[in-house]
Amino acid sequence: MRTARTKLRRFPVRGSFDAATVYAILDKAPIAHIGFTKDGTPAMLPMVFWRRDDHIYFHGAAKNRMFGAVTEDPDVCVTATLIDGFVAARAALHHSMNYRSVIIYGRAEEVADPVEKLAALRGLIERFYPERWDKIRQPSEREFQSVSVYRLPIHEASAKVRSGFPAPYPEDFGREVWAGFIPVQMTLGAPQMDPNSDPATTPPQDMTRLEAVMASAIPAAAATKPKPAQTAAAPTKTEVKTAAITFELADGTSKTVIAKTGMSVMEAAKGAGISGIVAECGGSMACGTCHIYVAPEWASRLPPPTAGETAMLDFVEGGPRPESRLSCQIKIAEGMDGLRVKVPDAQR
Ligand code: FES
């Protein structure tokens, strides 16, 4: 849910308030950091957590200072982050990380009902090890009382995702330094048996949930591709043709731009100062601020979006529509004369 607290101010296009996106990130993150206030001092603890429907749950020793503090002041801020890669750019301040993160604000409440509490604890085990709960010893009364379980609604939450290459800054192209990203992936090692185990036992057969938590979920195709190589041969004079592209602007007016073939629609828009086409990443499919709607009669006449473009469209301001495209990914070609596109109101 979008609120003053979850509003994304920096690279808002990387954000999402879509529950499916938020849930997908939470379901991959092994731990979350719970921020709370204790005696007027901010504090934060990393904790294992699990999600059931539209709540996350976390637990710990009932005497944990966090639970005492949360009982007094239930306002918490929870973050969960997955690191997908290190991004090395050509300029010092353009280095970055590829990541997926969620932030949730809300009021935590204790799960006090014993039946609900036991079900919640079962959910913790089964988050990682399906069908293990019925094989393990159930908590004794003393153990049960010694832990607290809290839950937090996932209502005031937002997600933020960065993927792909460094943002392209043409003034740095050609510098003799490698640029790109180094993917990060968590993997499971070989199970190590506790020496006190019954030697007849075997490691969990079903590691699918652990593997699901560990594996990176960013499909390779979602990684942004680099700006077309600068070294690509410039079209010769005889190859260059033009096409008229009409932009309907958010204020209801329209502007027709004569653009050369080979340019992207985004480049044509930027060159003509079309309001609402920011193109913050310069065309590397990492910002979504070049979002346009293509007129219905043109949708089937353009090359279809790649998987990476479709993935990025999920994060555009205001959300995608069937006719949504990233203008940086549409190359103007012969036959596009008369193309009509609209700048979304959300980019006004
Ligand atoms: Fe950034 Fe198109 S996605 S300019």
Residues whose N, C-alpha, C, O or C-beta is under 5 A from the ligand:
A	BS01	FES	A279 E280 C281 G282 G283 S284 M285 A286 C287 G288 T289 C290 L326 C328
